[in-house]
Amino acid sequence: MVWGLMLSPAFIIFFMVSSLGTVMVIMGSGLLGMWICMELSFFGFIPILNGKSVCENESAVKYFVIQSIGSGFLLISFLLISSQSSFYIMGPYMGGFINFMMISGFFIKLGVFPMHFWFPSVMGSASWFSCFWLGVVQKIGPFWGLSGIGLSMGMLYFFFFMSTITSLVGAIGGLAQTQIRPLLSYSSLGQTGWMGLILMNDLEVFLGYLLIYSGLLGGLLLGLNMINHYTVSGGVSWSDVGGFMFWVFGGSYFLSLAGMPPFSGFSLKMVGVLILVGNYPMFLGVLMLSAMISLYFYLSMFFSSLFCVGSMDYSILSYQSLINSFPLMVIILGIMNWLAGIPLLIFCGSMII
């Protein structure tokens, strides 16, 4: 069982299909080839997202409809780019029209403002594994496509502006959330803004950022799945030993995502600052504002459980049972989250400077 999902043969097949599509996007070449690989990853993820509950089925339908619209935009724009005669038939404004349609398709697939409306509702009703796949893996293909299509200067600044607004929307939207999954969806929107700007400045740093973020989100979701924790205030009590162990290995991820030192997430924010401060200080200012707003709900979640506000009875989770139920991956990720922040910052800073 992975994050509450049974490892059935069908799940393994669709998981491999979605993974293969993502890998082929990175390894492939050509616009139509990239589109086909993104669709392969998309169609492999749909059966995984479509779970047993009505909410999961509704999320799968929403995701299918929205992604199909984005795929249609991308396909039309790629076909028009491939047809050189279209520039002569429709006039000099054809290039701008195609670029706008193409970037709109990527916005829909990534959930970038103003096409972000579907993301919290889909992620808020998905399983823990689907939350991870939607928040990390399904973004790789569109981000990789954006990095290689060669946007004009005007479209590049348009993308930067929308990415920063997405981060701000994610921070403000997370303030009103009382459920973990919708809150993490808005947190993912905030991270999308950071990743978008870093992507267009340094692809290698972006890949490192995505790798660290995937480890943080994956470790957090594994811990939340282990205790079936869904609400912000109904957290595991710090007063019992089991609750202490959970917040050592799981709760610290909230502080890490908030960018608090010395956790690994601190290196993500500092690397973003080092990359953007010289070229795009205005965009960086908005991103920092969104990070400070996000810090409020991350700390609220941590301290509500620290002081047992609305805590539930988890006395059944004894110290020994928690140790036995912790997968080795959770322990490793938890230790790395505590210890790897400063070394990662030094390593990434040396790459930039």
LINFENQUI-V482227 format. One record per backbone hydrogen bond with DSSP energy under -0.5 kcal/mol. CO is the residue of the C=O (numbers start at 1). NH is the residue of the N-H. If there is no record, write none. Layout:
((CO	NH) (CO	NH))
//
This chain:
((1	3) (2	5) (3	129) (5	2) (6	8) (8	12) (9	13) (10	14) (11	15) (12	16) (13	17) (14	18) (15	19) (16	20) (17	21) (18	22) (19	23) (20	24) (21	25) (22	26) (23	27) (24	28) (30	34) (31	35) (32	36) (33	37) (34	38) (35	39) (36	40) (37	41) (38	42) (39	43) (40	44) (41	45) (42	46) (43	47) (45	49) (46	50) (49	51) (53	57) (54	58) (55	59) (56	60) (57	61) (58	62) (59	63) (60	64) (61	65) (62	66) (63	67) (64	68) (65	69) (66	70) (67	71) (68	72) (69	73) (70	74) (71	75) (72	76) (73	77) (74	78) (75	79) (76	80) (77	81) (78	82) (79	83) (82	84) (83	86) (84	87) (84	88) (85	88) (85	89) (86	90) (87	91) (91	94) (92	95) (93	97) (94	98) (95	99) (96	100) (97	101) (98	102) (99	103) (100	104) (101	105) (102	106) (103	107) (104	108) (105	109) (106	110) (107	111) (107	112) (112	115) (116	119) (116	120) (117	121) (118	122) (119	123) (120	124) (121	125) (122	125) (123	126) (127	131) (128	132) (129	133) (130	134) (131	135) (132	136) (132	137) (133	138) (136	139) (136	140) (137	140) (137	141) (138	142) (139	143) (140	144) (141	145) (142	146) (143	147) (144	148) (145	148) (145	149) (152	156) (153	157) (154	158) (155	159) (156	160) (157	161) (158	162) (159	163) (160	164) (161	165) (162	166) (163	167) (164	168) (165	169) (166	170) (167	171) (168	172) (169	173) (170	174) (171	175) (172	175) (173	176) (174	177) (178	232) (179	183) (180	184) (181	185) (182	186) (183	187) (184	188) (185	189) (186	190) (187	191) (188	192) (189	193) (190	194) (191	195) (192	196) (193	197) (194	198) (195	199) (196	200) (198	201) (198	202) (202	206) (203	207) (204	208) (205	209) (206	210) (207	211) (208	212) (209	213) (210	214) (211	215) (212	216) (213	217) (214	218) (215	219) (216	220) (217	221) (218	222) (219	223) (220	224) (221	225) (222	226) (223	227) (224	228) (224	229) (230	180) (233	235) (235	312) (240	244) (241	245) (242	246) (243	247) (244	248) (245	249) (246	250) (246	251) (247	252) (250	253) (251	254) (251	255) (252	256) (253	257) (254	258) (255	260) (256	259) (260	263) (262	341) (263	266) (263	267) (264	267) (264	268) (265	269) (266	270) (267	271) (268	272) (269	273) (270	274) (271	275) (272	276) (273	277) (276	280) (280	284) (281	285) (282	286) (283	287) (284	288) (285	289) (286	290) (287	291) (288	292) (289	293) (290	294) (291	295) (292	296) (293	296) (293	297) (294	298) (295	299) (296	300) (297	301) (298	302) (299	303) (300	304) (301	305) (302	306) (303	307) (304	309) (305	238) (305	308) (308	310) (308	311) (309	235) (312	314) (314	317) (316	318) (318	322) (319	323) (320	324) (321	325) (322	326) (325	327) (327	331) (328	332) (329	333) (330	334) (331	335) (332	336) (333	337) (334	338) (335	339) (336	340) (337	264) (340	344) (341	345) (342	346) (343	347) (344	348) (345	349) (346	350) (347	351) (348	352) (349	353))
//
